[in-house]
Amino acid sequence: MRTLATAQLFTMLGITLGKGTLLFGMVYDYLPFMIYPIYNTLSKMDKSYVEAAVDLGATPWTAFWKVTVPLSMSGVMSGVLMVFMPTVSTFAISEFLTNNKIKLFGTIIQENINSSMWNYGAALALVMLVIIGITSLFNHDKEALEAEGGLI
């Protein structure tokens, strides 16, 4: 419903529906899924690492890039995975915010299933499932290394 209201708002403002509105809609819908894991990681981070870097002569900007960013990468990777999975399978956002002009992977699957091309739709869904599974395995390996104390 939120996407439909956004599309109506763009139409009332005279903004043509296309790539820009699709990008806005996807960022609008999936930004919280990226922010929450990063916030959670940063809130649990030990602040003494940044203080130690500054005490050893690092500027605040250098301390951010050399200490905070590497320590928050597990949250970034978790956010990427949380955003990637629903983004790959979405079809409603592109349907409403582009008037079905731009086809995403989820849109193609939905159209094939609705037009009774079950085999092609199921094959595409299986490909999507394999891609999501592979990305999940890559993220899991990095988290296991961090848990064991290894470096990434």
N, C-alpha and C positions, 0 to 999 in steps of 0.2 A: 504494500500500500504506500509505503514511504517513497518508493521509486515512481509510482504513478503520480503522486502529488508533486514530486520534483519535475517530472515531465510536463505536467500542466503549468507549473510555475514558469518553466523555460518558455513554453508556448505563449503564455500571457505576456512575458517580457520581450517577446519577439526574437528570441534566440533560436536559431535553427538547430534541430536535433542532429547530432552527428558525433564525430570522434571526440570533440571537446566535452560535450555533455555526457558521453559514455565514460570518459576519464574522470570527470567530476563525480558522477554517480558511483563509480567503483571505489574511488578514494573515500567518498562520503560514507559508503557502507562498510568498508573494510579497514579503515584507519584505526578504529578502536581495537581490532584484533592484533594490530601491530604495536600499538601504544601500551596495552596492558602487560604483555610479557616483558617489555623493556623496562617499564616502570617497576614491575615486581623485582626484576634483577637489580636495578639501580637502588631500590629501597633496601635490599638486603646486603648491598656491597659495604664492605668495611671502609669507612671514610679515612682511616689512618693511613691507607696506602697513598691517597692523594696528598695528605698532609706530609707524609714522609718525602714524597717526590718534590714538593714545594720547599721543604726544609733542606733538601739536597741541592737546591738551586734551579729547579725547573720552573719555568713560567707557568701561570695557570693554564694557558693554552696548550703548552707541551704536556703538562700533567694530565690534561683531559685526553689528549690523543694517545699518550703512551701508557696511561694507567686506566682511565675510566672506560675508554672505548674497548680495549681488549677484554676487560673484565665483564663488559656488558654484551659480549658477542653471543653468549648462550641465549640471552633474551632476544637478541636480534634474530638468531637462527630459529628460535621457537616461534617468533612472530612471523617470519617468512613462511614457515611451514603452515601456520594457522591461517595465513592469508592465501597461500597458494592453493590449498585444497578446495575451499569454496569458490575461489576465482575461476579455477579450471572448469568447474561444473556449472557455473551460473549461466542462465539464459534469460531470466526476467529483466535484468538490468539493460541488456542490449536490446531486448524486444521493446521496452517502453521508451528508453532514452535515445534510440536511433530509428524508431518506427520500423524495426526489423531490417534496416539497411546493412548493418554491420553484423556479420555472423561470428560468434564465438564458438568454441568447441562444444560447450553445453547446448548452445542453440542448435547446432547441427544434429546432435544426438536427439534432442527433443523433437525436431522436425521429422527425423527419420522414423521415430517411434510413432508419432502422430499420423504419419502417412502410411502406416502398416508395413514399413520396411524394417521389420524386427531384427533380421539378421545383421544388417548393416549398422543399425543403432546399437545392438548388443556388442558387436565387434568394436565399435568406437568407444563404448562404455568400458569394455575390457582394456583397451589401450589406455584410457584415462586412469583406470584403476592401477594398472602396472606402473604408469608414470608417477602416480601419487605414492605407491608402495616403494618405489626406488628412492624417491626424495625422502620418505620417512626413514628408510634404512640409513641413508647418508647422515641425517640429523641424529639418529640414534647412536651411531658410532662415535660421533663427536662428543655427545653427552656421556657416553661410557668412558671415553678417555679422560674427560674432566673429572668424573667421579673417582677414577683410579689415581688421579693426581698427575696424569700425563700431560704433555704439551700438545697443542693442536698445531 
